[in-house]
Amino acid sequence: MRRLSGVLGDVDWSDRVRRLAWWQNPVVASPAAPLETVAALFALEPSLMPRTSRLQGVSMGLSVLGARATTGVVEQLTRTVVPAEAPLGRRLVARAAIGGAGVVLAALPQRDDERLWMASLRSTGLLLRAGAAGGAIHDLGRGLQQRYPAQRAIRPVAVSAALSAGLLYWGARRLAARAAAVQQWPLPQATTVPATLATSYVVTAVGTGLTRGYVFTRGALESYFGPGPTKRIVARLVNAGVWAGAATAAYNAGVAYVGRANEKVEPGYAIPPVSPLVSGSAESLLPFADLGQQGRRFVTDVVTPELVEEVMGEEAVAHPIRTYVGFNSEPIYQTGRAELALAELTRTGAFDRSYLLLVSPTGTGWVDHTLIETAEFLTRGDIATCCVQYGRYPSFLSVQKVALGQSQFRLLLWGIKQRLEERPPERRPKVLVFGESLGAWTSSDVVMFQGIEGFNHYGIDRALWVGLPWLAKWSRSGMTRGSTTLVPEGTVGVFDRHEQLQELTDEQRGRLRAVILSHDNDPIAVMGPDLIVQRPPWLADSQRGRGVPEQMRWRPLVTFVQTAMDAANAMVSVPGEFGSFGHDYRADMVRFVRDAYALPAASDAQVARIEQVLRSLELERAARIKAQHGQAVPPPPAHRPAEVDAAAGVPLRTRRTRGARWLRGRRHGQSPSTTE
């Protein structure tokens, strides 16, 4: 004990506390501290979506890391001009020169149609100016510390505590202002300062650790390969390759883990459908197990003629047809799924219906049931829907599958056109196209090089694209704005809400071939890499749309991070509570489906009943998805005891073929187990 007391007594605790206080100082702790503090506060400003503490902390942490990287570049430039041990005056002159260059670049005039390289120069100037200013503040603070050293720890502790408390108070005020400015979801999105800061520290710690690990392995490889510029380059290339390989392996492992959800058999969707008019039935060419999780939901929840008559108050024309080709069906070659879809459409007699709806799903294979059910109600069941899955992961992990989705959808369109050309015009159904989110990307890019002429080329009558991502070529090429010769005036319309579509005359609505429903505050529809360096038009004061906060301002790097976090939270929804906000389009769907596709007329009372029933069906679907036992959930319409048979006694117009002989054996084959 005496030895321990002697050791502890030799420690200068006042010096340790003083150093800790300066290290915690949010202004002079490091050259990056001033800019990191400002970036953290910027991350608390209003943006498009409300956030949880976790997402807010991630946004703050990534913004801090971006500020740290910016300061690192400015520090490298400063040390190139003057050494780190140079006098304070020389360092300040160097920073003033770098900041002056940033001011000149930041003063470049800004135009809405400017080139990206011009915006990049201006943003570089803004970052250089901010980094130089932050470094100058740090140098001045350190200079004052050295000139007036603290003999005791009281002063640095008090200064650091006062600055930290002031920033915490400011941050809490900003969070409150953000909550008041951003419209809230039905689902509470609570954000607190302590949880936000804790998450931010974790993100910055992980980012810093990865950066230091990369630098450490690079130095180790450079030492292993030996001196010389050539060996140094080889060592750095090897280091980059090792880290890239490790990141790719981790990504693939994560994607494979997430993709297993596609194989899960939910108790509420474990019974194959009875109706021969849907995929997965006993007569289907596609086994129920191969449809995947989303496919099983899709075919099970088909609307019945009895429900159509109950909702519409009219006699149903036919039992709706639903065909779905899962990701596990014919995965060896990309044309296989399209061929199976065409065979299944032929088997069910889909080409005899008045409407043929072709759907490109999202990355998981999900399709908005409110759209399908709305179309089945409005057509009085006289519709066939076809969907081909191209991925089984969340959309942000399925971007690499976009090309596959495009090619499959193109083959499906072309095959349908060939089959319809064999029929007289009066016996051809109207071909409708739908895609939401990533599905809108994969289906719209099929005609990206042809524009509206592509509709005629593939036999498309009308299309409805919802939540079209910014990355879609249809969006980037300007076709959504009708700014090319490929889009005749009045053939494409972009709308935020139905009132805008309703303002058009009947003639104007009749000319529309493509309707794009995109909320002004949908981050998925506006997020692109250009946000890093360029202010988007939707943040211009005179062009802000519905749901875009007036207090939101564009800032280099920070706005991109904010919008990315908003995109991660844009799909939060509550079953049965339809919204018209962010990436939730359920409240818009009924009226847009009716008008965009020019479906049979429906009265206001019928529309109201459809919306009411859609909410009830969604609540029942949510209960089936969450159920642990199939017996404890409400059965889908097709499995309810009131049904006499699957076809509900509604005759079809023509006799359906059984499909190709080589495909018939598939429905009797054994399906692999989907449980683990």
PLY file of the C-alpha trace (Angstrom):
ply
format ascii 1.0
element vertex 676
property float x
property float y
property float z
element edge 675
property int vertex1
property int vertex2
end_header
0.00 0.00 0.00
2.83 2.37 0.80
4.45 1.62 -2.58
1.13 2.25 -4.37
0.64 5.47 -2.44
4.14 6.55 -3.41
3.50 5.87 -7.06
0.19 7.74 -7.01
1.79 10.55 -5.13
4.40 11.00 -7.88
1.70 11.61 -10.50
1.00 15.24 -11.28
-2.77 15.00 -11.16
-3.19 18.72 -11.84
-1.28 18.38 -15.11
-3.28 15.30 -16.09
-6.59 17.02 -15.42
-5.45 20.11 -17.29
-4.48 18.06 -20.34
-7.77 16.16 -20.21
-9.67 19.45 -20.05
-7.86 20.83 -23.09
-8.45 17.53 -24.93
-12.18 17.84 -24.22
-12.26 21.45 -25.35
-14.55 21.51 -28.43
-12.68 24.44 -29.98
-8.93 23.96 -29.53
-8.55 20.24 -28.82
-7.17 19.66 -32.34
-7.02 21.51 -35.67
-10.17 19.62 -36.69
-12.12 20.39 -33.49
-13.69 23.71 -34.59
-14.92 22.34 -37.92
-16.06 19.06 -36.32
-18.12 21.01 -33.80
-19.75 23.10 -36.50
-20.45 20.01 -38.62
-22.07 18.27 -35.64
-24.37 21.24 -35.11
-25.21 21.40 -38.81
-26.24 17.74 -38.64
-28.97 18.72 -36.16
-30.64 21.11 -38.58
-34.04 20.26 -40.12
-34.05 17.96 -43.13
-36.69 15.96 -45.03
-37.53 13.25 -42.49
-37.84 12.91 -38.73
-35.17 10.72 -37.17
-34.59 8.45 -34.23
-31.65 9.10 -31.91
-29.72 6.34 -33.65
-30.10 7.79 -37.13
-29.45 11.29 -35.82
-26.28 10.05 -34.15
-25.12 8.31 -37.31
-25.73 11.51 -39.27
-23.75 13.52 -36.73
-20.92 11.00 -36.62
-20.54 10.86 -40.40
-20.63 14.66 -40.59
-17.85 14.84 -37.99
-15.77 12.33 -39.93
-16.26 14.38 -43.09
-15.11 17.51 -41.25
-12.10 15.60 -39.95
-11.15 14.48 -43.44
-11.54 18.04 -44.75
-9.30 19.39 -42.01
-6.75 16.69 -42.75
-6.47 17.88 -46.35
-6.12 21.51 -45.25
-3.46 20.54 -42.71
-1.48 18.74 -45.39
-1.61 21.86 -47.55
-0.57 24.03 -44.62
2.41 21.83 -43.76
3.46 21.92 -47.37
3.78 25.71 -47.06
5.15 25.98 -43.51
6.38 23.27 -41.09
4.28 22.36 -38.08
6.82 23.88 -35.68
6.83 27.26 -37.49
5.93 30.38 -35.48
2.28 31.24 -34.99
2.45 34.20 -37.36
3.74 32.15 -40.28
1.12 29.46 -39.72
-1.65 32.03 -39.67
-0.36 33.60 -42.89
-0.35 30.20 -44.58
-3.88 29.49 -43.40
-4.98 32.91 -44.59
-3.58 32.16 -48.04
-5.38 28.80 -48.22
-8.58 30.37 -46.88
-8.27 33.20 -49.41
-8.04 30.68 -52.25
-11.15 29.03 -50.83
-12.97 32.37 -50.73
-12.14 32.97 -54.40
-13.45 29.53 -55.43
-16.54 29.84 -53.22
-17.39 33.15 -54.92
-17.90 31.46 -58.32
-21.40 32.36 -59.57
-24.06 29.70 -59.04
-26.58 28.72 -61.73
-29.30 26.10 -61.71
-28.03 24.46 -64.93
-24.32 24.64 -64.16
-21.86 21.83 -64.83
-20.94 19.51 -61.99
-17.25 20.43 -62.20
-18.12 24.09 -61.59
-20.13 23.14 -58.50
-17.24 20.95 -57.36
-14.83 23.89 -57.56
-17.16 26.11 -55.55
-17.70 23.40 -52.91
-13.96 22.82 -52.70
-13.57 26.52 -51.99
-16.18 26.35 -49.22
-14.43 23.40 -47.60
-10.98 25.00 -47.89
-12.30 28.19 -46.35
-13.93 26.32 -43.47
-10.88 24.13 -42.85
-8.51 27.10 -42.85
-10.75 29.05 -40.49
-11.00 26.10 -38.11
-7.22 25.64 -38.15
-6.67 29.35 -37.45
-9.03 29.20 -34.46
-7.11 26.21 -33.13
-3.75 27.92 -33.60
-4.93 31.07 -31.85
-6.32 29.06 -28.96
-3.10 27.11 -28.58
-1.12 30.32 -28.79
-3.10 31.79 -25.93
-2.57 28.63 -23.89
1.19 28.84 -24.38
1.37 32.57 -23.68
-0.80 32.44 -20.60
-0.25 28.94 -19.20
-2.61 27.80 -16.47
-0.86 27.05 -13.20
-3.87 25.17 -11.92
-6.49 22.97 -13.62
-9.44 25.14 -12.59
-9.33 27.51 -15.57
-9.04 24.91 -18.40
-11.69 22.73 -16.74
-14.05 25.69 -16.38
-13.47 26.85 -19.97
-13.99 23.37 -21.44
-17.04 22.74 -19.28
-18.58 26.09 -20.20
-18.02 25.56 -23.92
-19.33 21.99 -23.81
-22.42 23.02 -21.82
-23.10 25.85 -24.23
-22.85 23.53 -27.21
-25.10 20.94 -25.57
-27.69 23.63 -24.89
-27.41 24.83 -28.48
-27.73 21.27 -29.75
-30.85 20.66 -27.66
-32.37 23.86 -29.05
-31.60 22.70 -32.59
-33.19 19.31 -31.97
-36.33 21.02 -30.69
-36.40 23.33 -33.72
-35.91 20.33 -35.99
-38.79 18.44 -34.39
-41.05 21.46 -34.87
-40.03 22.01 -38.50
-40.17 18.43 -39.79
-43.56 16.79 -40.17
-43.88 13.74 -37.93
-44.81 10.21 -38.89
-47.71 8.42 -37.21
-44.98 6.32 -35.59
-43.21 8.35 -32.86
-39.62 9.25 -33.71
-38.06 10.30 -30.39
-34.63 11.95 -30.48
-32.64 12.82 -27.35
-29.27 14.51 -26.97
-27.59 11.80 -24.81
-28.54 8.94 -27.15
-27.58 10.99 -30.19
-24.16 11.84 -28.75
-23.52 8.24 -27.72
-24.26 6.95 -31.21
-22.16 9.73 -32.72
-19.18 8.79 -30.58
-19.49 5.15 -31.65
-19.62 6.09 -35.34
-16.62 8.43 -35.09
-14.68 5.86 -33.07
-15.33 3.12 -35.63
-14.45 5.44 -38.52
-11.27 6.61 -36.81
-10.31 3.04 -35.94
-10.75 1.86 -39.52
-8.70 4.79 -40.82
-5.88 4.13 -38.37
-5.99 0.43 -39.18
-5.67 1.18 -42.88
-2.72 3.51 -42.27
-1.06 0.96 -39.95
-1.27 -1.90 -42.46
-0.04 0.40 -45.22
2.99 1.32 -43.13
3.63 -2.31 -42.26
3.53 -3.35 -45.93
5.81 -0.48 -46.93
8.31 -1.63 -44.33
7.99 -5.23 -45.56
8.55 -4.36 -49.22
11.44 -2.06 -48.40
12.46 1.46 -49.50
12.02 2.91 -52.97
9.14 4.64 -54.77
8.22 1.57 -56.84
8.04 -0.71 -53.82
6.06 1.93 -51.94
3.48 2.05 -54.75
3.27 -1.75 -54.83
2.81 -1.88 -51.06
0.00 0.67 -51.18
-1.74 -1.17 -54.01
-1.53 -4.43 -52.09
-2.87 -2.74 -48.97
-5.79 -1.24 -50.90
-6.53 -4.61 -52.49
-6.53 -6.43 -49.14
-8.90 -3.90 -47.60
-11.15 -3.91 -50.67
-11.28 -7.71 -50.60
-12.13 -7.74 -46.90
-14.87 -5.14 -47.40
-16.31 -7.11 -50.33
-16.30 -10.35 -48.34
-18.04 -8.67 -45.40
-20.59 -7.11 -47.74
-21.34 -10.42 -49.48
-21.69 -12.22 -46.15
-24.11 -9.57 -44.92
-26.13 -9.67 -48.12
-26.32 -13.48 -48.02
-27.54 -13.34 -44.43
-30.23 -10.80 -45.27
-31.24 -12.76 -48.36
-32.16 -15.80 -46.28
-35.33 -13.97 -45.23
-36.64 -14.66 -48.74
-36.70 -18.37 -47.89
-38.60 -18.00 -44.63
-42.06 -19.55 -44.64
-44.43 -17.46 -42.56
-47.18 -19.39 -40.75
-49.78 -16.96 -42.08
-48.65 -17.69 -45.65
-47.85 -21.38 -45.51
-50.93 -22.70 -47.34
-50.74 -22.72 -51.16
-53.58 -20.93 -52.94
-56.46 -22.99 -54.24
-57.41 -20.90 -57.24
-55.81 -22.02 -60.53
-55.73 -18.36 -61.54
-52.74 -17.56 -59.34
-49.19 -18.85 -59.23
-48.27 -21.41 -56.60
-51.52 -23.37 -56.93
-51.66 -27.06 -57.80
-52.17 -26.23 -61.49
-49.40 -23.63 -61.54
-46.10 -24.08 -63.36
-44.39 -22.49 -60.37
-44.19 -24.32 -57.01
-45.45 -22.34 -54.05
-42.15 -22.76 -52.19
-40.16 -21.25 -55.08
-42.11 -17.99 -54.96
-40.20 -16.74 -51.93
-41.55 -14.78 -49.01
-42.84 -11.80 -51.00
-44.25 -13.99 -53.76
-46.24 -16.13 -51.34
-47.80 -13.00 -49.88
-48.54 -11.67 -53.36
-50.47 -14.69 -54.63
-52.22 -15.48 -51.34
-53.78 -12.05 -50.85
-55.59 -11.95 -54.19
-58.94 -10.16 -54.12
-61.97 -12.39 -54.70
-65.06 -11.63 -56.84
-67.23 -11.64 -53.69
-65.09 -8.92 -52.14
-65.17 -6.95 -55.39
-68.96 -7.07 -55.43
-69.16 -6.12 -51.75
-66.89 -3.09 -52.18
-68.01 -1.87 -55.60
-71.69 -2.69 -55.28
-71.55 -4.21 -58.77
-71.23 -7.70 -60.21
-67.63 -8.82 -60.65
-66.48 -9.47 -64.20
-63.95 -12.17 -63.36
-61.64 -13.53 -60.70
-58.37 -11.52 -60.77
-55.28 -13.30 -62.06
-51.97 -12.99 -60.22
-48.75 -14.51 -61.54
-45.42 -14.27 -59.77
-42.03 -15.70 -60.70
-39.72 -15.93 -57.71
-35.98 -15.40 -57.55
-35.41 -19.13 -57.05
-37.13 -20.03 -60.33
-34.70 -20.76 -63.18
-31.83 -18.69 -61.75
-29.26 -20.13 -64.18
-30.01 -17.74 -67.04
-31.78 -14.41 -66.99
-34.31 -15.20 -69.72
-35.63 -18.17 -67.76
-37.82 -16.19 -65.41
-39.32 -14.13 -68.24
-40.11 -17.32 -70.16
-41.77 -18.84 -67.09
-43.83 -15.66 -66.63
-45.05 -15.82 -70.23
-45.96 -19.50 -69.86
-47.82 -18.79 -66.61
-49.72 -15.91 -68.20
-50.74 -18.19 -71.05
-51.82 -20.94 -68.65
-54.07 -18.63 -66.64
-55.68 -17.01 -69.67
-54.29 -13.60 -68.78
-54.30 -12.40 -72.38
-58.10 -12.68 -72.43
-58.52 -10.04 -69.73
-59.18 -6.38 -70.48
-56.12 -5.21 -68.55
-52.66 -6.71 -68.17
-50.64 -5.11 -65.37
-46.87 -5.74 -65.45
-45.08 -4.98 -62.20
-41.38 -4.64 -61.49
-40.92 -5.16 -57.72
-38.48 -3.59 -55.29
-35.18 -5.21 -54.37
-36.81 -7.66 -51.96
-39.49 -8.63 -54.47
-42.11 -6.58 -52.61
-45.05 -5.09 -54.47
-47.36 -2.45 -53.02
-50.52 -4.42 -52.32
-52.60 -1.26 -52.20
-51.90 -0.74 -55.90
-52.73 -4.30 -56.94
-55.88 -4.46 -54.84
-57.00 -1.05 -56.09
-56.58 -2.13 -59.71
-58.51 -5.35 -59.04
-61.37 -3.43 -57.46
-61.56 -0.74 -60.15
-61.48 -3.26 -63.03
-64.09 -5.38 -61.24
-61.62 -8.29 -61.32
-61.07 -8.11 -65.08
-57.29 -7.84 -64.78
-54.19 -10.04 -64.79
-51.06 -9.02 -62.89
-47.57 -10.35 -63.53
-44.47 -9.78 -61.41
-40.94 -11.17 -61.89
-38.51 -11.04 -58.97
-34.88 -10.09 -59.69
-33.47 -9.78 -56.15
-34.15 -10.73 -52.57
-32.41 -8.01 -50.59
-33.43 -4.51 -49.46
-33.26 -2.04 -52.30
-30.11 -0.30 -51.08
-28.34 -3.70 -51.28
-29.92 -4.59 -54.66
-28.63 -1.71 -56.76
-26.26 -4.14 -58.48
-29.36 -6.13 -59.56
-30.88 -3.23 -61.50
-29.38 -4.40 -64.80
-30.85 -7.87 -64.26
-34.25 -6.40 -63.44
-34.15 -4.26 -66.59
-33.27 -7.17 -68.86
-35.95 -9.42 -67.36
-38.60 -6.74 -67.67
-37.55 -5.97 -71.25
-37.81 -9.67 -72.20
-41.23 -9.88 -70.53
-42.50 -6.83 -72.42
-41.18 -8.08 -75.74
-42.62 -11.56 -75.25
-46.05 -10.15 -74.39
-46.00 -7.88 -77.43
-45.28 -10.82 -79.71
-48.16 -12.82 -78.27
-50.61 -9.93 -78.48
-49.72 -9.25 -82.11
-51.13 -12.67 -82.92
-54.54 -11.46 -81.73
-56.93 -9.05 -83.41
-56.79 -5.54 -81.87
-60.20 -5.86 -80.23
-59.03 -8.93 -78.26
-55.84 -7.39 -76.91
-55.72 -6.27 -73.29
-54.40 -2.85 -72.36
-50.81 -3.26 -71.17
-50.09 -1.27 -68.00
-46.72 -0.91 -66.29
-46.06 -0.19 -62.62
-42.93 0.21 -60.55
-42.23 1.66 -57.14
-38.83 2.74 -55.82
-36.23 0.35 -57.27
-39.00 -1.24 -59.33
-39.67 2.14 -60.94
-35.99 2.36 -61.81
-35.78 -1.09 -63.42
-39.00 -0.70 -65.42
-38.57 2.92 -66.56
-35.01 2.46 -67.78
-36.25 -0.12 -70.29
-37.45 2.76 -72.48
-34.82 5.30 -71.42
-33.24 5.54 -74.89
-36.56 5.70 -76.74
-38.73 7.82 -74.49
-42.43 7.70 -75.30
-41.64 5.98 -78.60
-40.51 3.06 -76.45
-44.08 2.72 -75.21
-45.21 2.02 -78.75
-42.20 -0.20 -79.41
-43.01 -2.51 -76.50
-46.78 -2.16 -76.68
-47.20 -0.26 -73.41
-50.42 1.72 -73.11
-49.73 3.54 -69.84
-47.24 3.53 -66.98
-47.32 4.63 -63.35
-43.98 5.04 -61.60
-43.97 5.84 -57.89
-41.01 7.12 -55.87
-38.69 7.04 -58.89
-35.09 7.19 -57.56
-32.81 9.99 -58.64
-30.31 7.40 -59.90
-32.77 6.16 -62.53
-31.64 7.19 -66.00
-35.18 8.30 -66.81
-34.82 10.89 -64.02
-31.28 11.98 -64.83
-31.87 12.33 -68.57
-34.57 14.93 -67.96
-37.42 12.86 -69.36
-39.45 13.43 -66.22
-39.40 17.13 -67.06
-40.21 16.62 -70.73
-36.96 18.32 -71.65
-35.99 16.12 -74.60
-37.40 15.41 -78.03
-38.08 11.85 -76.84
-40.92 13.12 -74.68
-43.63 15.03 -76.57
-45.28 17.73 -74.52
-48.04 16.47 -72.28
-47.13 12.77 -72.49
-45.27 12.62 -69.15
-46.38 14.22 -65.90
-44.65 14.44 -62.52
-46.92 15.02 -59.54
-46.51 15.41 -55.80
-50.20 14.87 -54.96
-53.45 14.01 -56.70
-54.80 17.55 -56.67
-52.16 18.47 -59.25
-53.31 15.68 -61.57
-56.93 16.60 -60.97
-56.30 20.16 -62.14
-55.64 18.88 -65.68
-58.44 18.73 -68.19
-59.80 15.42 -69.43
-57.94 15.95 -72.70
-54.65 16.58 -70.89
-55.08 13.50 -68.72
-55.89 11.47 -71.79
-52.56 12.43 -73.41
-50.51 11.22 -70.45
-48.67 8.00 -71.20
-46.47 8.03 -68.10
-47.45 9.38 -64.69
-44.69 9.81 -62.12
-45.79 10.20 -58.52
-42.91 11.65 -56.54
-43.33 13.48 -53.26
-41.38 16.70 -52.95
-39.87 15.49 -49.67
-39.12 11.90 -50.73
-35.36 11.58 -50.04
-35.07 8.48 -52.25
-36.37 10.48 -55.20
-33.91 13.36 -54.68
-30.79 11.73 -53.23
-27.80 11.52 -55.54
-24.02 11.96 -55.33
-24.37 15.49 -56.72
-25.64 16.56 -53.28
-22.06 16.29 -52.03
-20.92 19.29 -54.06
-24.00 20.95 -55.58
-27.10 22.63 -54.20
-30.15 20.89 -55.70
-33.03 22.85 -57.25
-35.47 21.53 -54.64
-33.59 23.47 -51.95
-33.81 26.78 -53.79
-36.02 29.18 -51.84
-38.44 29.67 -54.72
-38.70 25.96 -55.60
-39.25 24.23 -52.27
-42.08 21.78 -52.44
-44.47 20.27 -49.94
-42.76 18.92 -46.85
-39.35 20.53 -47.50
-38.56 22.63 -44.39
-37.82 26.29 -44.95
-34.98 26.04 -42.42
-33.15 23.33 -44.40
-30.01 24.65 -46.07
-27.58 22.96 -48.43
-24.06 22.42 -47.14
-21.22 20.44 -48.77
-21.02 16.84 -47.52
-23.46 17.45 -44.65
-26.61 17.64 -46.80
-25.69 14.41 -48.57
-25.25 12.64 -45.23
-28.53 14.08 -43.95
-30.46 12.99 -47.03
-28.93 9.50 -46.87
-30.13 9.15 -43.27
-33.54 10.47 -44.31
-33.69 7.83 -47.04
-33.04 5.14 -44.45
-36.03 6.41 -42.47
-38.31 7.31 -45.38
-40.16 3.99 -45.50
-41.31 3.92 -41.89
-45.03 3.23 -41.90
-47.84 2.04 -39.69
-50.16 -0.68 -41.06
-53.57 0.76 -41.85
-52.49 4.39 -41.43
-51.94 5.54 -45.00
-49.72 8.55 -45.52
-48.77 10.89 -48.34
-45.35 11.82 -47.02
-41.77 10.87 -47.80
-41.64 7.45 -49.47
-45.12 6.45 -48.26
-47.53 6.66 -51.21
-50.41 4.54 -49.93
-52.77 7.47 -49.39
-52.28 8.56 -53.02
-52.63 5.18 -54.63
-56.37 4.75 -55.30
-56.93 7.99 -57.18
-53.64 7.85 -59.06
-54.28 4.26 -60.18
-57.74 5.20 -61.43
-56.62 8.30 -63.35
-53.12 7.28 -64.49
-54.38 4.04 -66.04
-57.76 5.44 -67.17
-59.56 2.54 -65.51
-63.36 2.23 -65.45
-65.11 5.06 -63.65
-65.78 4.82 -59.93
-67.96 7.07 -57.84
-66.69 8.94 -54.80
-68.54 6.49 -52.59
-66.86 3.54 -54.29
-63.45 5.18 -53.95
-64.10 5.78 -50.26
-65.08 2.13 -49.74
-61.96 0.97 -51.59
-59.73 3.08 -49.33
-61.50 1.78 -46.24
-61.16 -1.86 -47.32
-57.50 -1.38 -48.27
-56.75 -0.28 -44.72
-58.57 -3.31 -43.31
-56.77 -5.68 -45.68
-53.41 -4.19 -44.71
-54.11 -4.63 -41.01
-55.04 -8.25 -41.63
-51.90 -8.74 -43.72
-49.74 -7.28 -40.95
-51.32 -9.71 -38.49
-50.57 -12.66 -40.79
-46.96 -11.55 -41.25
-46.36 -11.26 -37.50
-48.26 -14.40 -36.54
-46.43 -17.27 -34.86
-49.20 -19.74 -35.71
-51.31 -19.85 -38.85
-54.52 -20.64 -36.98
-54.43 -17.43 -34.94
-54.61 -14.96 -37.83
-57.37 -13.67 -40.07
-57.41 -15.73 -43.29
-56.90 -13.96 -46.62
-60.00 -13.36 -48.76
-59.35 -16.45 -50.89
-59.23 -18.75 -47.81
-62.32 -17.46 -46.04
-65.10 -20.01 -45.42
-67.62 -17.91 -47.37
-65.84 -18.78 -50.59
-67.63 -21.49 -52.53
-64.63 -22.21 -54.73
-61.50 -20.42 -55.85
-62.98 -19.19 -59.10
-66.09 -17.95 -57.25
-68.33 -19.06 -60.06
-67.20 -16.28 -62.37
-66.62 -17.80 -65.81
-63.61 -16.90 -67.88
-63.99 -15.80 -71.48
-61.92 -18.55 -73.02
-60.55 -21.94 -72.15
-56.97 -21.79 -70.89
-54.17 -23.98 -72.13
-52.16 -26.10 -69.70
-48.82 -24.69 -70.82
-45.87 -26.27 -72.55
-45.44 -30.02 -72.06
-41.87 -29.65 -70.82
-43.09 -27.32 -68.07
-45.94 -29.46 -66.76
-43.71 -31.68 -64.70
-42.45 -28.78 -62.61
-45.65 -28.46 -60.64
-45.40 -32.11 -59.49
-41.73 -31.90 -58.51
-40.49 -31.74 -54.96
-39.62 -28.25 -53.71
-36.63 -27.67 -51.49
-37.24 -26.95 -47.85
-37.44 -23.27 -47.06
-37.02 -23.55 -43.31
-33.73 -23.52 -41.46
0 1
1 2
2 3
3 4
4 5
5 6
6 7
7 8
8 9
9 10
10 11
11 12
12 13
13 14
14 15
15 16
16 17
17 18
18 19
19 20
20 21
21 22
22 23
23 24
24 25
25 26
26 27
27 28
28 29
29 30
30 31
31 32
32 33
33 34
34 35
35 36
36 37
37 38
38 39
39 40
40 41
41 42
42 43
43 44
44 45
45 46
46 47
47 48
48 49
49 50
50 51
51 52
52 53
53 54
54 55
55 56
56 57
57 58
58 59
59 60
60 61
61 62
62 63
63 64
64 65
65 66
66 67
67 68
68 69
69 70
70 71
71 72
72 73
73 74
74 75
75 76
76 77
77 78
78 79
79 80
80 81
81 82
82 83
83 84
84 85
85 86
86 87
87 88
88 89
89 90
90 91
91 92
92 93
93 94
94 95
95 96
96 97
97 98
98 99
99 100
100 101
101 102
102 103
103 104
104 105
105 106
106 107
107 108
108 109
109 110
110 111
111 112
112 113
113 114
114 115
115 116
116 117
117 118
118 119
119 120
120 121
121 122
122 123
123 124
124 125
125 126
126 127
127 128
128 129
129 130
130 131
131 132
132 133
133 134
134 135
135 136
136 137
137 138
138 139
139 140
140 141
141 142
142 143
143 144
144 145
145 146
146 147
147 148
148 149
149 150
150 151
151 152
152 153
153 154
154 155
155 156
156 157
157 158
158 159
159 160
160 161
161 162
162 163
163 164
164 165
165 166
166 167
167 168
168 169
169 170
170 171
171 172
172 173
173 174
174 175
175 176
176 177
177 178
178 179
179 180
180 181
181 182
182 183
183 184
184 185
185 186
186 187
187 188
188 189
189 190
190 191
191 192
192 193
193 194
194 195
195 196
196 197
197 198
198 199
199 200
200 201
201 202
202 203
203 204
204 205
205 206
206 207
207 208
208 209
209 210
210 211
211 212
212 213
213 214
214 215
215 216
216 217
217 218
218 219
219 220
220 221
221 222
222 223
223 224
224 225
225 226
226 227
227 228
228 229
229 230
230 231
231 232
232 233
233 234
234 235
235 236
236 237
237 238
238 239
239 240
240 241
241 242
242 243
243 244
244 245
245 246
246 247
247 248
248 249
249 250
250 251
251 252
252 253
253 254
254 255
255 256
256 257
257 258
258 259
259 260
260 261
261 262
262 263
263 264
264 265
265 266
266 267
267 268
268 269
269 270
270 271
271 272
272 273
273 274
274 275
275 276
276 277
277 278
278 279
279 280
280 281
281 282
282 283
283 284
284 285
285 286
286 287
287 288
288 289
289 290
290 291
291 292
292 293
293 294
294 295
295 296
296 297
297 298
298 299
299 300
300 301
301 302
302 303
303 304
304 305
305 306
306 307
307 308
308 309
309 310
310 311
311 312
312 313
313 314
314 315
315 316
316 317
317 318
318 319
319 320
320 321
321 322
322 323
323 324
324 325
325 326
326 327
327 328
328 329
329 330
330 331
331 332
332 333
333 334
334 335
335 336
336 337
337 338
338 339
339 340
340 341
341 342
342 343
343 344
344 345
345 346
346 347
347 348
348 349
349 350
350 351
351 352
352 353
353 354
354 355
355 356
356 357
357 358
358 359
359 360
360 361
361 362
362 363
363 364
364 365
365 366
366 367
367 368
368 369
369 370
370 371
371 372
372 373
373 374
374 375
375 376
376 377
377 378
378 379
379 380
380 381
381 382
382 383
383 384
384 385
385 386
386 387
387 388
388 389
389 390
390 391
391 392
392 393
393 394
394 395
395 396
396 397
397 398
398 399
399 400
400 401
401 402
402 403
403 404
404 405
405 406
406 407
407 408
408 409
409 410
410 411
411 412
412 413
413 414
414 415
415 416
416 417
417 418
418 419
419 420
420 421
421 422
422 423
423 424
424 425
425 426
426 427
427 428
428 429
429 430
430 431
431 432
432 433
433 434
434 435
435 436
436 437
437 438
438 439
439 440
440 441
441 442
442 443
443 444
444 445
445 446
446 447
447 448
448 449
449 450
450 451
451 452
452 453
453 454
454 455
455 456
456 457
457 458
458 459
459 460
460 461
461 462
462 463
463 464
464 465
465 466
466 467
467 468
468 469
469 470
470 471
471 472
472 473
473 474
474 475
475 476
476 477
477 478
478 479
479 480
480 481
481 482
482 483
483 484
484 485
485 486
486 487
487 488
488 489
489 490
490 491
491 492
492 493
493 494
494 495
495 496
496 497
497 498
498 499
499 500
500 501
501 502
502 503
503 504
504 505
505 506
506 507
507 508
508 509
509 510
510 511
511 512
512 513
513 514
514 515
515 516
516 517
517 518
518 519
519 520
520 521
521 522
522 523
523 524
524 525
525 526
526 527
527 528
528 529
529 530
530 531
531 532
532 533
533 534
534 535
535 536
536 537
537 538
538 539
539 540
540 541
541 542
542 543
543 544
544 545
545 546
546 547
547 548
548 549
549 550
550 551
551 552
552 553
553 554
554 555
555 556
556 557
557 558
558 559
559 560
560 561
561 562
562 563
563 564
564 565
565 566
566 567
567 568
568 569
569 570
570 571
571 572
572 573
573 574
574 575
575 576
576 577
577 578
578 579
579 580
580 581
581 582
582 583
583 584
584 585
585 586
586 587
587 588
588 589
589 590
590 591
591 592
592 593
593 594
594 595
595 596
596 597
597 598
598 599
599 600
600 601
601 602
602 603
603 604
604 605
605 606
606 607
607 608
608 609
609 610
610 611
611 612
612 613
613 614
614 615
615 616
616 617
617 618
618 619
619 620
620 621
621 622
622 623
623 624
624 625
625 626
626 627
627 628
628 629
629 630
630 631
631 632
632 633
633 634
634 635
635 636
636 637
637 638
638 639
639 640
640 641
641 642
642 643
643 644
644 645
645 646
646 647
647 648
648 649
649 650
650 651
651 652
652 653
653 654
654 655
655 656
656 657
657 658
658 659
659 660
660 661
661 662
662 663
663 664
664 665
665 666
666 667
667 668
668 669
669 670
670 671
671 672
672 673
673 674
674 675
